[in-house]
């Protein structure tokens, strides 16, 4: 096999696997079938981080990778015969666990203009999808951008990427398919919660039909994306640090490019498309440098770089985000647990040590603390230390906090109860104000930020001062 052909096949395999395709078979041998040749790859899409590209076959797919095709119709005929033979031969059906091949995909290392229109039309008539260099690079950069986003969020204690999602309000869905990755990060060194939006606008046209002049995104298309950003920020602002300002960056990848007006004026019209202050956000950072067009460029070296890693470590489904926040909360709570064990957190009256307890029957108002420590021996002042997960509280959370306090007051089974509410996503203004005025005899109540390690407590009360003193070894007081 020619080295260029071999390299392209390897890069194509890497692209498909990184996009989320399961490589069922490589070099799928057709045995002694007449008019059927070995198929480069047999794939099936199975992934959670990425959505399957809209411009691709569904189900078991035979893939051919060609360094060039020009006007050569033979690869299409060979692929047709291979699919037909695989579906009719009992041996091959058994090899694919009883499944049949439902589609064909050709990856061609050529510009669309270098591929004969008759070849493209023939592929379309057979129901095959053809990816030219521009589309291959578009998908490769999706993988690369996701890796960059993963690295970006990993630099801070709170760092989450949401799985790729379909944009709810699609524009011209018969022609375009728009998806988005959202990254959120915050840490001790950042002034604002940072939110990064990465949109991908796939043009659902074959290479011969895709015309950058006619299919380029217009200003109105970009404005729909800006509206989607706004609606997502409404949810993000409620979920992550509602008191803090959001710094927003938007990048848009368009396979068919942008009109000049959409591209070079985006910095101006994006500021006025929505009232960003309503979602506690600064005007988004978006300009011609964050709008990406996909003209063909020498992409082999870029693909090597793009596929250098794909971890998925910080990328979560929406229904996994709360679990990630609880993980962050438990991680910092572990430091409190160690502080109790090592004697850094002590009884504020006599400096006796608490004892960690793992009692399965300790729910208060229906919530089990993620840390429970007690002091009942060698001291006349019986005390306990409780830390609860803010994420696990039902909405509205402030009401659940009050229920916990009410039950503790009603039972009066300890002379002093020290309570920390641990949060991996900040606190609302309502919770901060409640905490500032909190004054209950025998109860110390503090808000603990698991990301910044800040403690919010009413230091005007005796209990607040004592709680501040106890948590000082682990927290920065605010």
Secondary structure, 3 states (H helix, E strand, C coil): CCHHHHHHHHHHHHHHHHHCEEEEEEEECCCCCCCCCCEEEEEEECCCCCCCCCCCCCCCEEEEEECCCCCCCHHHHHHHHHHHHHHHCHHHHHHCCCCCCCEEEEEECCCHHHCCHHHHHHHHHCCCEEECHHHHHHHHHHHHHHHHHHHHHHCCCEEEEEEEEECCCCCCCCCEEEEEEEEEEECCCCCCEEEEEEEEEEECCCCCCCCHHHHCECHHHHHHHHHHHHHHHHHHHHHCCCCCCEEEEEEEEECCCECHHHHHCHHHHHHHHCCHHHHCECCCECCCCCEEECCCCCCHHHHHHHCCCCCCCCEECHHHHHHHHHHHHHHHHHHHHHHHHHCCCECCCCCCECEECCCCCCCECCECCCEEEEECCCCCCCEEEEEEECCCCCCCHHHHHHHHHHHHHHHCCCCEEEEEEEECCCCCHHHHHHHHCCCECCEEEEEEECCCCEEEECCCCHHHHHHHHHHCCCCEEC
